Amino acid sequence: MAKKQKSTQPGTTDRRIDALLTLLAENTTIVISGAKIAKEIGVSRQVVWRWIQVLRELGVRVKGHPRTGYHIERVPDILMPQLLSHRLHGTPFARRIIHYFKADSTNSIAMQLGDEEEPHGTLVVAEEQTAGRGRAGRSWTSEKSAGITCSILLRPPIAPAQAPLLTLVAGLAARDAAAEELDVVPDIRWPNDVLIRGKKFCGILTEMRAEPDRVHFAVVGIGMNVNQSKMPAPLADIATSLRIETGKTHSRLEVLTRLLRHLDRYYNQFIEKGSAPILRRFSEVSSYFQGKRVQITTSAGRFTGVTSGLEPSGVLRVLRDDGRGVEAVISGDVGDA
Ligand code: BTN
């Protein structure tokens, strides 16, 4: 089959704005002249001035003007590739980072990149999504630059039946990254909801292209509510953010860095040692692993029961209340009964 052409994705953040912001962010204590910036990033002083205006329009507080030089007082919390890449050094996610100020869905973009033979570890990040997707055809909404919306392209040497474990791997990574910001212990509701005090602040959508015995690639999409100060009305009872729970803002750059470092660690464990360490960790940190009364909703219907561990493939086992024994739930919604 002919290989599909690689494309430059429309709407990708210009590399020069990335370079400019990184230069300013790495020199917050000094004023840098327009001429020096122009030389460093290889553009004219007029272009520097234009890009400074763009940064200001994006809410970055750049002080100064062409005659005196420019500086920013603090590193803006924008998930720019160079800022991320320095922090992710040594992981496969440092090599290819694609940033958007506005994208439809990072999962859709990453799936396309997978079809175009982009490498394992490619990371797609968006400050805002216009058509974010959740599980079971639901949508994922997130206020601009308040949360983390990203997708990771993985090329795991696994069979499709093992792919649900990637969702658990990502859930554990998100849970650990958030735990470091919190006084309370976050929970994971199988398979993909990360919760604080019973409210969801992070969801994961895993999609893949596969043959019956081999995964070509998988895309793990992560949406995390970080700095939202309130959730929209229909979600307020069931969703939350790190800021709502702690009363303070959090660096998205640092949370995403930690999330991806944990993801690298759990992913390597999974590929090298199989599902056992992942299931063990899940049993330690998820109250839904065993002995939880739940209501399960699948395309086939609804039933209640008590959770009784996970199968080696990551499927949830539930002992049904109606006496029909233990059911293996491959996919479905889990709620408290
Ligand atoms: C869910 O809980 O239903 C899963 C939500 C997954 C949302 C993320 S945001 C980044 C990535 N892009 C998408 O369109 N969806 C995922």
Residues whose N, C-alpha, C, O or C-beta is under 5 A from the ligand:
A	BS01	BTN	S105 T106 N107 A131 G132 R133 G134 R135 W140 T149 C150 S151 G203 I204 L205 G221 I222 G223
